[in-house]
Amino acid sequence: MPKKILIVDDEQDICEILEFNLANEGFDITCANSAEEALEKITSDHVLVLLDVMMSGMSGFKMAEKLRKENNRVPIIFLTAKDTENDMLTGFSVGGDDYISKPFSIKEVIARVKAVLKRHNNLNPSTPTLNKNKLIFGDLTIDSEIKETFVNGESISLTKTEFEILTLLATHPTRIFRREDMIEHLWKDAPYVTERTVDVHITRLRKKLGKMANLISSRSGYGYRFKLPTL
């Protein structure tokens, strides 16, 4: 059964070009010319969204943010004429998986689409197994009910902050969290918390995770993310 991709762009020509070429690659394409229309058309069958950033009405960033708040984890590739570092950081911080600057080559788009889908397909067997209040990633189990973390069935002693950091990252495995994002989530009411504080807690958390430490990866200049285990 063809995989379904949702293309969201207010330029009809771009939608038609992308639709034609991705359909030739065997994908089932849905097009929308606004974020509002896309939110009405998107279904659980869509495996990826190609999302323009600059649109009249709701922006692509706002749409992505809305999807993530609704716990929709569909992979998102942003398409945009904006290519500054701040724009890229915004795209990743709202849950984007990749970022393609306009003008783009069709070959690049197809390659990026396939790469993102391959990454997610490979991760699907390791996507968190939900068991009531547990997140299970291979040998790592995070139990939010009893606030404990287990590696190979052995409980590891995490501080409240370390547990909250791990839970935050693990429940958003495709998202890169900037240090300021993490401070906003975890230390919102605490004064004098710096980005260095985040780094120190991450270092301690990785040490305690032992062989599972590589699940928390860093992207230089961007932040931290939870890297799902591969097969």
N, C-alpha and C positions, 0 to 999 in steps of 0.2 A: 504494500500500500504506500503510495507516494507521501513523503513527508510534507507537511503544510507549513508554509512560510507566509507571514503577514508583512506586506510592504506598506509603509506609511510615509507619504511624501505629498506635499501640496502642489508639486510640479507634475502634471499628468505625463509629460514626455519621459521623465525619469522613471515613473511607475511603469510605463509601458515597456521601456527598454529593459528594466530589471525583470519585469514579469516574463517577457519573451525569452530572455537568456536563461533565467533560472528554471523556467518551464522546460527548456531544452535540456537542462541537466536532470530532469526527472522530478522536479518539485511541484507540488500543488500550491498555486499562488492565490492569495487573497490580497486585494489592494484597497487602501483607504487614503483619502486625500486630506484627512485631518486627524488629529489625535482623538477628537470626540467621536468621529466615525469609527476609528480603529477600536476604541473601547467597546463599542457596540458589536463589532464584528469578531473580536478575538474570542477564541474558544480554547478549551483544554487540549484540543487536537493540534494546535499550532506549536511547532517545535522551535521556532525562532522568529524574532521580529527585526526587520530592517527599518530603522526609525530615524526620520529626519529630525533635526533639532529645531531649526528655524521655520516655524509654521505660524500662520495667523491663528488666533485663538490659543488653545493650550499648546505649549511647547513640547518638544520631544522629551526634554529633561523632566518636565512635570508629569508627562504620561508615564515615563519609566518609574518615577518616584511613586506614583499612584499604584502602579502594578505591584511594586515591591511592598508597599504598605498593606496591600490586599493579599500578600504572601504568594503572589504569582511569580514563580522562579524561572519563567521562560527566558532563554538566552536573548539578549538584546545587543544588536550592533548599531551604533549610531552612525548616521550619514550626515555630514555637515561641512559647510564652507568655513566654519570656525575651527582653527587648528592651533590655537595658543595652548600653552601648558595648562593654564587655569581652566580652559574649556574641557581639556582632556580629563583633568582631575575631577571636574564637576560630573562629567559623564560616568567615570568610574565610581564616584561616591554615591550616585543615585542608583547604582546597580547595573551599569552597562558592562558587557563582556568584551566588547571591542569597539574600535573607533576608526572610521574611515573618512578621510578628508575629501571633499569635492574640489576639483573634478577628479573622478576616479576612473580606473580602467575596469571594464567588466570582468576581466580575468582576475584582477585583484579581489573584487567583490566575491566572485565565485570561490576563490581560494580561501578567503577569510570565512565565508559561510561554512564551507566544508570543514575547515579547521575547528571552528567553534562547535559545530555539531559533533565532530569526532571526539573532541574533548569531553563534551557532555555525555555522549553515548558510552564512552569508556568509563565515565564516572557513575553512570546509572546504577551498576551493581553495587557501588559503594555509597550511593546517595543515602543520607541518614535513614536508618531503619527506625520507624516510629513504633515504640512499644509503650503506650500510655505516655509517661513523662520522660521517656528515655530517647537519647540520640545515640545511635550505634554506628561507628565508622570502623569496620574491621575489628581490631583489637582494642579500640577505644570506645568506652561507654560513658556518656554524660547523663547522669540522673538528676533531673531538675527538681524532682519531688523531695529527695533526701539530700540534695545539694552535694553529691559526691561524684567523683570521677574515678574510673577504673581503667587500668591498662593491663591486658591479659588477665582480667578478672581480679587483679590486685588493686585495692583502693590506694589512691595517691592523695597526699595531704595538700590541698590547695587553700590558699587564703580566700576570703570572700571576694576580693577584687580579682584575683587570678581566675576563680571560677566564673565570675561574671564576664571577664574578657574572653575566656574560652567559649562560653555559651554564646556570646554576641557574635563571635567570628564563625562558629560552627553552624549557627542557625541562618547565616547568610553566606554560604560557601562560594558564591560567584562574585561577591562584592569585595572591593578593596576599600578598607577603612583608613582614612587619613588619621593621623594622631589627634588632630583637633576634633574629628568626628567621634573618636573614642572618648575623648575628654567630655564632650557634650553628652554622650550616652551614659557614661559611668561616673563622672565626677561633676555633674552639672551644678551642684550646690556647694562644691568644695572649693575654697579659695587657694590660690597659689599652686595650682597643679600645672606643671609644664609638660612639654612634649617628651622631655627626658624621663619624666615619671613613667610615661607609657612604655618607653624602651626598657626601663629597668624591670617593670612588671612582666613584660614579654620575655625578657631574658630568663627571669626566674621561672616563669611558667614553662618555657621550653626545656629547661634543665630538669624540672620535675616530670615532664612527659616522657623523658628518656627516648626510647626508640621511636616514639610517635611525635617527637619534637618537630620533624620536618613537615608536619601537617600545617604548622603556622609558618607561612613564608612572608618575606618582605619584598616589596618592590621599591627599589631606590628612587626617591623623589616622589613616591606616591603614598605608601603606607603598608598596612598588613592585610593579609587575607588568609582564609582557611583553605588549604589545598587538599581536596578530597583524595584519599588514597587510590592509586591505580591498581589495576588487576595484577 
